[in-house]
Amino acid sequence: MIFVTVGTQKFQFDRLFIELDKLVDSGKINEEIIAQIGFSKYKPRNYKSFEMVYLAQMDAFIDQASILITHGGTSSIIQGLKKGKKSASCTKTKKNMVNMWMIIR
């Protein structure tokens, strides 16, 4: 399972969730995805999403994940490192988003 989290700041990260939907549509991602989408306006079509999750649920999702994708928040990065997860931190710039999937694979 791939777990995606963008934190609780009042910023959207629609581009990330749109790109993940495209990767699922194209068959490049076959794994289950669960996403904490925060204040993003885009609602994913191909995977489960939650606006916010409680800390205990976030820990459980990270424990289950084979890959963790974060928005670059310190807490998310540290959790992934502590749990030994393959992780990618995405910036909100388009140039870096395009190559994100290639980096974590």
Summary of the structure (lengths in Angstrom):
residues: 105
radius of gyration: 12.3
end to end distance: 13.6
largest distance: 33.4
contacts: 311
relative contact order: 0.22
helix: 39%
strand: 18%
